[in-house]
């Protein structure tokens, strides 16, 4: 953690949120990444949209082929199997079913990521997927640079036995950074493309073929019911033929039939083939036939369900919950839940629960096409804006619960919502922000693209508790770059300074010190232009921390004294105390422990007086280290242990690690065993600051 990052503060009334490390446990990661580590499981099987596993009695040949592919690569360095085939042919279901049968071989779990190879907003960035995988495995804060992330990923998985499913891959280059390379790790990729470039990576290839006519008929009968269609086998064969043997299309066609109990199968065949020559125009990936099936399924939806289908198709989100659907329609959640159930029953929306839904990528395209064809541009704009305002409302409420003393900038809403947030306390609010961070960033990007500048910087401001506590550095930096541009475009000078200060903290914490200095310098100039002494003090504090981290202590001290002068002028004692902590660190580094102890003592007294226990504990742990360095290791150890108890009770994992490292250093200096302290510190650093973990490992 950099010195500047140790004083993470923004404009507050009297305190700030404490920095918490993540809980290291297996959990679902929203936005297309899942992990099951406690009880290894492949990704959840789509409930109805894709064929149920029973139809794999017709896929035994393909399952055995996958077995042989793995057996041929047993013991190799990171076996890679690429499963290809046209859209809707059942690649995801095939691989999920196969991996489910391979659970015992991968004792450390199975991971899944949707790489969105054919999504309208472009394929997923491999760095984004790596970040989510690393976070799910407990890595916590991850490097910003893709190469460093990939290196950390290989290090974290080196001794694991895991299976990784990369779904909807667009290109070989997209997945190369995601390959763990360890002998115990299997990667299975699915793609509509052949990805022949992965032969250079030692990949085994398997092409999934369309269902043969008999298998397609069996699947249709199983879905629709033999009693219903047994007497119309000729028409069933025609429907299967029109579906080009794609399981997705067959299931959707059978769902349409189920929605019309009185309709004969022959009528369904007529609906799918309005003219006899259309089948010959079928494209290689089968979209034309699937579109027919989707058109037919859409046609039987109720009017309100069809409106929700179109509205969800507009959203740039990987998944939806009930409140998002309610916001899109401006309806109560109870009504939205009923309409979501109708879409799930019609097999056009997957229920991935709890309270989570998603489209198959082809269905999403169809829903968006329907929205474009039916809704006017102002109607589409209102739908998107209502959803953006909902996310801003919920994120602002989360911010209020997590950092109640923070001075929040004003909010403006085009469509104020009556929806209430799905959480009531700070822990639930942080969990919601973390689970929805992919959706929040998608909405933030949408706001920027649409020119909703106020919404963009306000949403960035609302994300502050998420980035401060959980240290998603890539999200932190991207969001604040968007927020800064939006604040400037909006002409909101106070918001601009907020974005500069908050963003600079993230840049500094991520190790991008030079860029952080640029942002702090711009913030200082803007604060002085506005006559805002308190904001100027914040920028000076950040600059002082950056220069201290960069080995320029004289310049750091000058800036920190300027910060103290500014805050004493405007009456902000907490800021003065934070600056004294940094000055104390500088004195300690210069071998002046007595002067450092005096600074830490004054800082702690002030922070206790303004009810900031977290930063008071930071001053205390440094005070303990200074006492030990000054020749009183017993008192120093007692003070550091007291501070460690505060950090442990609050869940501040990074500062637990800092306290343990200082205790270990003190023990080592006294000739006693420091290994347990340092080992515990390193383990905690792995979840909050990999750079510090590497630094400590090199020291040891």
ZAMARGU-4260 file (C-alpha; in steps of 0.2 Angstrom, whole numbers, plus 5000, padded with zeros to 4 digits):
<rodrens>
0) 5000/5000/5000 | 5007/5017/4996 | 5009/5031/5008 | 4997/5041/4999 | 4984/5027/4999
5) 4986/5025/5018 | 4977/5041/5020 | 4962/5038/5009 | 4950/5052/5013 | 4937/5063/5004
10) 4926/5077/5010 | 4918/5070/5025 | 4909/5078/5040 | 4919/5070/5054 | 4925/5053/5048
15) 4927/5041/5034 | 4923/5023/5029 | 4936/5010/5035 | 4945/5000/5022 | 4939/4982/5023
20) 4947/4967/5014 | 4936/4954/5005 | 4930/4938/5013 | 4940/4924/5006 | 4927/4911/5002
25) 4918/4903/4987 | 4904/4914/4980 | 4894/4918/4965 | 4901/4933/4955 | 4888/4942/4945
30) 4892/4948/4928 | 4895/4931/4920 | 4908/4923/4932 | 4904/4909/4944 | 4914/4899/4956
35) 4910/4884/4966 | 4925/4879/4977 | 4918/4872/4993 | 4908/4859/4983 | 4914/4859/4966
40) 4900/4861/4953 | 4900/4867/4935 | 4890/4882/4931 | 4871/4881/4934 | 4862/4873/4920
45) 4850/4884/4911 | 4833/4880/4917 | 4823/4878/4901 | 4830/4889/4887 | 4844/4876/4883
50) 4839/4857/4882 | 4838/4847/4898 | 4852/4835/4901 | 4841/4820/4897 | 4843/4823/4878
55) 4862/4819/4881 | 4857/4801/4879 | 4858/4806/4860 | 4875/4815/4864 | 4885/4800/4871
60) 4897/4799/4856 | 4902/4817/4859 | 4904/4815/4878 | 4915/4800/4875 | 4925/4811/4862
65) 4928/4824/4876 | 4934/4810/4888 | 4946/4804/4875 | 4952/4822/4872 | 4956/4824/4891
70) 4964/4807/4892 | 4976/4811/4878 | 4982/4826/4887 | 4982/4818/4905 | 4998/4825/4914
75) 5001/4839/4901 | 5004/4857/4906 | 4986/4864/4907 | 4976/4854/4895 | 4965/4865/4883
80) 4949/4858/4874 | 4940/4869/4862 | 4922/4865/4858 | 4915/4873/4843 | 4899/4874/4833
85) 4885/4885/4827 | 4874/4896/4839 | 4861/4886/4848 | 4868/4869/4845 | 4870/4865/4863
90) 4889/4868/4866 | 4886/4876/4883 | 4875/4862/4889 | 4886/4848/4882 | 4902/4855/4891
95) 4892/4859/4907 | 4885/4841/4907 | 4902/4834/4904 | 4911/4844/4918 | 4898/4839/4930
100) 4903/4821/4927 | 4921/4826/4930 | 4919/4833/4947 | 4930/4821/4957 | 4945/4825/4945
105) 4945/4844/4950 | 4945/4844/4969 | 4947/4863/4970 | 4932/4868/4960 | 4926/4873/4943
110) 4925/4891/4937 | 4914/4898/4923 | 4915/4914/4913 | 4904/4920/4899 | 4916/4929/4887
115) 4902/4937/4877 | 4910/4934/4860 | 4894/4939/4851 | 4887/4952/4862 | 4881/4968/4855
120) 4894/4978/4866 | 4908/4968/4860 | 4918/4953/4868 | 4923/4953/4886 | 4940/4960/4890
125) 4951/4946/4897 | 4958/4958/4910 | 4940/4960/4917 | 4938/4941/4918 | 4954/4938/4926
130) 4950/4951/4939 | 4934/4942/4943 | 4942/4925/4944 | 4956/4932/4955 | 4943/4941/4966
135) 4933/4925/4967 | 4948/4915/4972 | 4952/4927/4986 | 4965/4937/4978 | 4956/4954/4983
140) 4965/4968/4975 | 4972/4964/4958 | 4985/4973/4947 | 4979/4985/4934 | 4991/4978/4920
145) 4984/4963/4910 | 5001/4955/4910 | 5003/4956/4929 | 4985/4950/4931 | 4989/4935/4920
150) 5005/4931/4930 | 4996/4932/4947 | 4982/4921/4940 | 4995/4908/4935 | 5003/4909/4952
155) 4987/4908/4961 | 4982/4892/4951 | 4999/4884/4951 | 4995/4871/4964 | 4976/4869/4961
160) 4966/4856/4952 | 4952/4866/4944 | 4942/4866/4928 | 4939/4882/4919 | 4924/4884/4907
165) 4926/4899/4895 | 4910/4901/4886 | 4906/4911/4870 | 4924/4914/4866 | 4927/4926/4852
170) 4945/4924/4847 | 4961/4914/4853 | 4969/4931/4859 | 4954/4934/4870 | 4958/4918/4881
175) 4977/4916/4880 | 4979/4927/4896 | 4966/4916/4905 | 4975/4900/4903 | 4982/4894/4919
180) 4996/4883/4912 | 4997/4871/4927 | 4995/4852/4925 | 4981/4851/4937 | 4970/4864/4928
185) 4959/4860/4913 | 4952/4874/4902 | 4937/4870/4891 | 4932/4884/4879 | 4916/4885/4868
190) 4914/4896/4853 | 4905/4898/4837 | 4922/4901/4828 | 4934/4887/4825 | 4948/4896/4834
195) 4961/4886/4825 | 4975/4898/4831 | 4974/4889/4848 | 4983/4874/4840 | 4999/4883/4844
200) 4993/4882/4862 | 4991/4863/4861 | 4972/4863/4860 | 4961/4848/4857 | 4946/4852/4846
205) 4929/4845/4846 | 4915/4851/4834 | 4897/4849/4840 | 4885/4844/4827 | 4867/4848/4825
210) 4855/4835/4831 | 4851/4821/4819 | 4832/4820/4814 | 4828/4806/4826 | 4837/4814/4840
215) 4828/4831/4836 | 4811/4822/4836 | 4815/4814/4853 | 4819/4831/4860 | 4804/4839/4854
220) 4792/4825/4860 | 4801/4825/4877 | 4798/4844/4878 | 4780/4845/4871 | 4773/4828/4878
225) 4770/4812/4868 | 4752/4812/4871 | 4751/4830/4863 | 4761/4826/4847 | 4762/4807/4845
230) 4749/4807/4832 | 4758/4821/4821 | 4775/4813/4819 | 4777/4819/4801 | 4773/4837/4806
235) 4785/4835/4821 | 4799/4830/4809 | 4795/4845/4798 | 4797/4857/4813 | 4813/4849/4818
240) 4820/4851/4800 | 4815/4869/4800 | 4824/4871/4816 | 4840/4865/4808 | 4843/4852/4822
245) 4848/4866/4834 | 4842/4861/4851 | 4839/4879/4856 | 4827/4881/4841 | 4818/4865/4845
250) 4815/4869/4863 | 4808/4886/4858 | 4797/4879/4845 | 4790/4866/4858 | 4787/4880/4870
255) 4777/4889/4857 | 4767/4874/4855 | 4764/4872/4873 | 4758/4890/4875 | 4744/4885/4862
260) 4735/4869/4869 | 4723/4869/4854 | 4736/4871/4840 | 4741/4856/4830 | 4759/4854/4826
265) 4756/4856/4807 | 4751/4874/4811 | 4767/4877/4820 | 4777/4870/4805 | 4767/4883/4794
270) 4771/4897/4806 | 4790/4893/4805 | 4790/4891/4786 | 4780/4904/4777 | 4787/4899/4761
275) 4795/4883/4755 | 4811/4891/4749 | 4817/4900/4765 | 4826/4885/4772 | 4839/4885/4758
280) 4844/4903/4764 | 4849/4896/4781 | 4865/4904/4786 | 4879/4893/4793 | 4876/4898/4811
285) 4858/4895/4809 | 4852/4913/4815 | 4838/4913/4802 | 4829/4898/4808 | 4832/4903/4826
290) 4825/4920/4822 | 4809/4911/4816 | 4807/4902/4832 | 4810/4917/4842 | 4797/4927/4832
295) 4785/4913/4835 | 4788/4913/4854 | 4787/4932/4855 | 4771/4932/4846 | 4762/4922/4860
300) 4768/4933/4874 | 4755/4944/4883 | 4757/4963/4878 | 4765/4967/4895 | 4777/4953/4895
305) 4782/4957/4877 | 4785/4975/4883 | 4796/4969/4896 | 4805/4957/4884 | 4809/4972/4873
310) 4814/4983/4887 | 4826/4971/4894 | 4833/4968/4877 | 4839/4987/4877 | 4849/4985/4893
315) 4868/4983/4892 | 4867/4972/4907 | 4873/4954/4908 | 4859/4949/4920 | 4843/4957/4928
320) 4834/4957/4944 | 4816/4960/4948 | 4819/4979/4953 | 4828/4982/4937 | 4814/4975/4927
325) 4802/4986/4937 | 4812/5001/4934 | 4813/4998/4915 | 4794/4997/4915 | 4790/5010/4928
330) 4779/4996/4937 | 4779/4989/4955 | 4791/4975/4958 | 4776/4963/4961 | 4770/4966/4943
335) 4787/4964/4936 | 4790/4948/4945 | 4774/4941/4937 | 4780/4946/4920 | 4797/4939/4922
340) 4789/4922/4926 | 4780/4923/4910 | 4796/4926/4900 | 4804/4912/4909 | 4789/4900/4906
345) 4790/4905/4888 | 4808/4899/4887 | 4815/4916/4881 | 4823/4921/4898 | 4834/4910/4909
350) 4831/4910/4928 | 4848/4909/4935 | 4842/4914/4953 | 4840/4919/4966 | 4831/4934/4959
355) 4843/4934/4943 | 4838/4932/4925 | 4848/4933/4909 | 4845/4931/4890 | 4854/4918/4879
360) 4864/4929/4868 | 4853/4926/4852 | 4838/4929/4862 | 4845/4946/4868 | 4848/4951/4850
365) 4831/4947/4845 | 4824/4956/4860 | 4834/4972/4855 | 4828/4970/4837 | 4810/4970/4843
370) 4813/4985/4853 | 4821/4994/4839 | 4806/4990/4828 | 4792/4993/4840 | 4797/5007/4851
375) 4801/5025/4846 | 4818/5032/4850 | 4810/5043/4865 | 4802/5028/4872 | 4819/5018/4871
380) 4828/5033/4879 | 4815/5034/4894 | 4817/5015/4897 | 4836/5016/4898 | 4835/5032/4909
385) 4823/5025/4921 | 4835/5010/4924 | 4850/5022/4926 | 4841/5032/4938 | 4836/5016/4948
390) 4855/5011/4949 | 4859/5028/4955 | 4846/5028/4968 | 4851/5012/4975 | 4870/5015/4975
395) 4867/5032/4983 | 4857/5023/4997 | 4871/5011/4999 | 4883/5025/5000 | 4873/5033/5014
400) 4872/5017/5024 | 4891/5013/5022 | 4898/5030/5024 | 4885/5040/5034 | 4896/5054/5039
405) 4902/5058/5021 | 4897/5074/5013 | 4888/5067/4997 | 4886/5079/4982 | 4868/5082/4976
410) 4859/5070/4965 | 4847/5073/4950 | 4835/5061/4943 | 4826/5062/4926 | 4814/5049/4932
415) 4813/5048/4951 | 4809/5030/4957 | 4798/5024/4971 | 4808/5008/4972 | 4816/5004/4988
420) 4834/4997/4990 | 4835/4978/4993 | 4846/4981/5008 | 4844/4989/5025 | 4862/4989/5033
425) 4880/4993/5028 | 4885/4975/5026 | 4870/4972/5014 | 4873/4988/5005 | 4892/4983/5002
430) 4887/4966/4996 | 4874/4973/4984 | 4887/4985/4977 | 4900/4971/4975 | 4887/4959/4967
435) 4881/4972/4955 | 4897/4981/4951 | 4897/4974/4933 | 4880/4981/4930 | 4884/4997/4939
440) 4899/5000/4927 | 4888/4995/4912 | 4876/5009/4917 | 4890/5021/4920 | 4897/5018/4903
445) 4879/5020/4896 | 4877/5036/4904 | 4893/5043/4897 | 4889/5037/4880 | 4872/5045/4880
450) 4879/5061/4887 | 4870/5060/4904 | 4884/5069/4912 | 4876/5072/4929 | 4871/5054/4930
455) 4888/5048/4926 | 4898/5058/4939 | 4885/5056/4952 | 4885/5037/4950 | 4904/5037/4951
460) 4903/5047/4967 | 4891/5034/4974 | 4903/5020/4970 | 4916/5027/4982 | 4912/5015/4997
465) 4914/5000/4985 | 4931/5005/4978 | 4938/5011/4995 | 4933/4996/5005 | 4936/4982/4992
470) 4949/4990/4981 | 4944/4985/4963 | 4957/4996/4956 | 4953/4994/4938 | 4935/4998/4942
475) 4940/5013/4953 | 4951/5020/4939 | 4940/5018/4925 | 4925/5025/4934 | 4934/5040/4939
480) 4941/5044/4922 | 4923/5043/4916 | 4916/5053/4930 | 4930/5066/4928 | 4926/5069/4910
485) 4907/5069/4914 | 4909/5082/4928 | 4919/5093/4916 | 4906/5092/4902 | 4893/5096/4915
490) 4902/5111/4921 | 4901/5106/4939 | 4917/5112/4947 | 4914/5104/4964 | 4911/5087/4956
495) 4926/5089/4946 | 4937/5091/4961 | 4928/5077/4969 | 4932/5066/4955 | 4950/5072/4954
500) 4953/5068/4973 | 4944/5051/4973 | 4952/5046/4957 | 4969/5051/4963 | 4968/5040/4978
505) 4964/5025/4967 | 4979/5029/4955 | 4991/5031/4970 | 4984/5015/4978 | 4986/5005/4961
510) 5005/5011/4960 | 5002/5024/4946 | 5010/5038/4957 | 5015/5050/4943 | 4997/5050/4936
515) 4990/5052/4954 | 5001/5067/4956 | 4994/5075/4940 | 4976/5073/4946 | 4980/5080/4963
520) 4989/5095/4955 | 4974/5098/4944 | 4963/5096/4960 | 4974/5109/4969 | 4973/5121/4955
525) 4954/5119/4954 | 4951/5121/4973 | 4962/5137/4974 | 4952/5144/4959 | 4936/5140/4968
530) 4942/5147/4985 | 4939/5130/4993 | 4952/5128/5007 | 4947/5111/5013 | 4948/5104/4995
535) 4965/5112/4993 | 4971/5103/5009 | 4965/5086/5003 | 4975/5089/4987 | 4990/5094/4997
540) 4989/5079/5008 | 4988/5067/4993 | 5003/5076/4984 | 5013/5074/5000 | 5009/5056/5001
545) 5014/5053/4983 | 5030/5062/4985 | 5034/5053/5001 | 5031/5037/4992 | 5042/5042/4977
550) 5057/5046/4988 | 5056/5065/4989 | 5054/5067/5008 | 5058/5086/5008 | 5045/5090/4995
555) 5033/5079/5004 | 5035/5088/5021 | 5033/5105/5013 | 5016/5099/5005 | 5010/5091/5021
560) 5014/5107/5031 | 5004/5117/5018 | 4990/5105/5020 | 4990/5107/5039 | 4990/5126/5037
565) 4975/5125/5025 | 4965/5114/5037 | 4969/5124/5053 | 4963/5139/5043 | 4946/5131/5039
570) 4944/5122/5055 | 4946/5104/5049 | 4956/5095/5063 | 4954/5077/5056 | 4963/5082/5041
575) 4977/5090/5051 | 4979/5073/5061 | 4980/5063/5044 | 4994/5075/5038 | 5003/5072/5055
580) 5002/5053/5052 | 5011/5055/5036 | 5024/5067/5044 | 5027/5054/5057 | 5030/5041/5045
585) 5043/5052/5036 | 5051/5055/5053 | 5051/5036/5057 | 5059/5033/5040 | 5073/5046/5043
590) 5078/5037/5060 | 5069/5050/5071 | 5058/5039/5081 | 5055/5051/5096 | 5049/5065/5084
595) 5038/5052/5075 | 5031/5047/5091 | 5026/5065/5096 | 5017/5067/5079 | 5008/5050/5080
600) 5002/5054/5098 | 4995/5071/5093 | 4986/5063/5078 | 4979/5050/5088 | 4972/5062/5101
605) 4964/5072/5088 | 4956/5057/5079 | 4949/5050/5095 | 4941/5067/5098 | 4932/5068/5081
610) 4926/5050/5083 | 4937/5042/5070 | 4942/5025/5078 | 4950/5018/5062 | 4962/5031/5059
615) 4966/5033/5077 | 4971/5015/5077 | 4982/5018/5062 | 4991/5032/5072 | 4992/5020/5087
620) 5001/5006/5077 | 5014/5018/5070 | 5016/5025/5088 | 5019/5007/5094 | 5032/5005/5080
625) 5040/5022/5085 | 5041/5017/5103 | 5050/5000/5099 | 5062/5009/5087 | 5066/5022/5101
630) 5071/5008/5113 | 5055/5002/5122 | 5050/4986/5112 | 5038/4980/5126 | 5028/4996/5126
635) 5029/4997/5107 | 5023/4979/5105 | 5008/4982/5117 | 5002/4997/5107 | 5004/4988/5091
640) 4994/4973/5098 | 4980/4985/5104 | 4979/4993/5087 | 4979/4975/5079 | 4963/4971/5090
645) 4954/4987/5083 | 4958/4982/5065 | 4953/4964/5068 | 4936/4969/5075 | 4932/4981/5061
650) 4938/4969/5047 | 4951/4980/5041 | 4962/4966/5033 | 4975/4977/5025 | 4979/4986/5042
655) 4979/4970/5051 | 4993/4965/5039 | 5002/4981/5042 | 5001/4979/5061 | 5007/4961/5060
660) 5021/4965/5049 | 5027/4979/5061 | 5025/4966/5075 | 5036/4954/5066 | 5049/4967/5062
665) 5050/4972/5080 | 5051/4953/5085 | 5065/4951/5073 | 5075/4966/5079 | 5074/4958/5097
670) 5080/4942/5091 | 5064/4932/5094 | 5054/4922/5081 | 5045/4933/5069 | 5039/4920/5056
675) 5021/4918/5062 | 5018/4937/5062 | 5026/4939/5044 | 5017/4923/5038 | 5000/4930/5044
680) 5004/4947/5037 | 5008/4940/5020 | 4992/4929/5019 | 4982/4945/5023 | 4991/4955/5010
685) 4987/4942/4997 | 4969/4947/4998 | 4971/4966/4999 | 4987/4971/4991 | 4997/4959/4981
690) 5011/4971/4978 | 5014/4971/4997 | 5013/4952/4998 | 5027/4952/4985 | 5037/4965/4994
695) 5036/4955/5010 | 5040/4939/5001 | 5056/4947/4994 | 5061/4953/5011 | 5059/4936/5019
</rodrens>
